Amino acid sequence: MSGKKKSAKPKPDATLHRYNVDLLRCIDEMRYKRDELHKDIFDLTEEQKKIESDLGTLTVKLAEVNESLCRKCKDQAECDTLIIEYDSAFQKLVQGSENLLGSMRMAVGTVAPELLTARHETPSSFRKSRSPSRQTTSTRGSLSKSQTQMSLRLSTSRMSTGEL
C-alpha cells in the first residue's frame, strides 16, 4: 500500500516544476504585452510628433493665409472706394458735358439767324464789304465772335452725329 500512496501524491519537484513553467509562461506573456505596449507607445509618439510638426506647418500656413486675406480685403475696400470716387467724378464729367452741350445748342440757336445770313453772302462780296483795313476794332471783334460761334455750331453738329 505504501506504493500506491507515493504515486497518488504529486511529487514536490513536479509541482514546483509546473509552477515554474506557469510562472515563466506568465512572465513571457507579460513581456510580450509589454513589447506590444512599447511598440504602440513608440508608434503613438511618432504620430504625435508628426501631427505636431503638421500642426506647426499648418499654423504657419494659416497665418500666411490670414495675412493675405487681410491684405486682399483691404485692397478690395480701396478698390471699392476708388470705384465710387471715379464713378462720381465720371458722372460729374458727363453732367458737365451735357450742360456744355446744352449751352452750345442754346448759343447756336440764338446765333443761327446770323449764320444763315452769313451763308447766303458770296465770299467775294463778303471780303469786299469787310476788308480788314476798313474794319473798326469793334467790327473785328464781332467778326471773330461770329467765327467762333460758327465753329461751335460745327463742333456741336459733329458731336451729335458722332463724327468726333
VENHULIN-V142018 format. One line per field, one symbol per residue. ss: DSSP state (H for helix, E for strand, L for the rest). phi: phi as a letter, one per 20 degrees, with the letter a starting at -180 (. if undefined). burial: # if it has 24 or more other ideal C-beta (glycine too) atoms within 12 Angstrom, else .. A space follows every 10 residues. Layout:
BEGIN
ss = ???
phi = ???
burial = ???
END
This chain:
BEGIN
ss = LHHHHHHHLL LHHHHHHHHH HHHHHHHHHH HHHHHHHHHH HHHHHHHHHH HHHHHHHHHH HHHHHHHHHH HHHHHHHHHH HHHHHHHHHH HHHHHHHHHH HHHHHHHHHH HHHHHHHHHH LLHHHHHHHL LLLLLLHHHH HHHHHHHHHH HHHHHHHHHH HLLL
phi = .fffffffef ffffffffff ffffffffff ffffffffff ffffffffff ffffffffff ffffffffff ffffffffff ffffffffff ffffffffff ffffffffff eggfffffff ffgffffffc fgfefeffff ffffffffff ffffffffff enff
burial = .......... .......... .......... .......... .......... .......... .......... .......... .......... .......... ...#..##.. #...#..... .......... .......... .....#..## .##..#.... ....
END
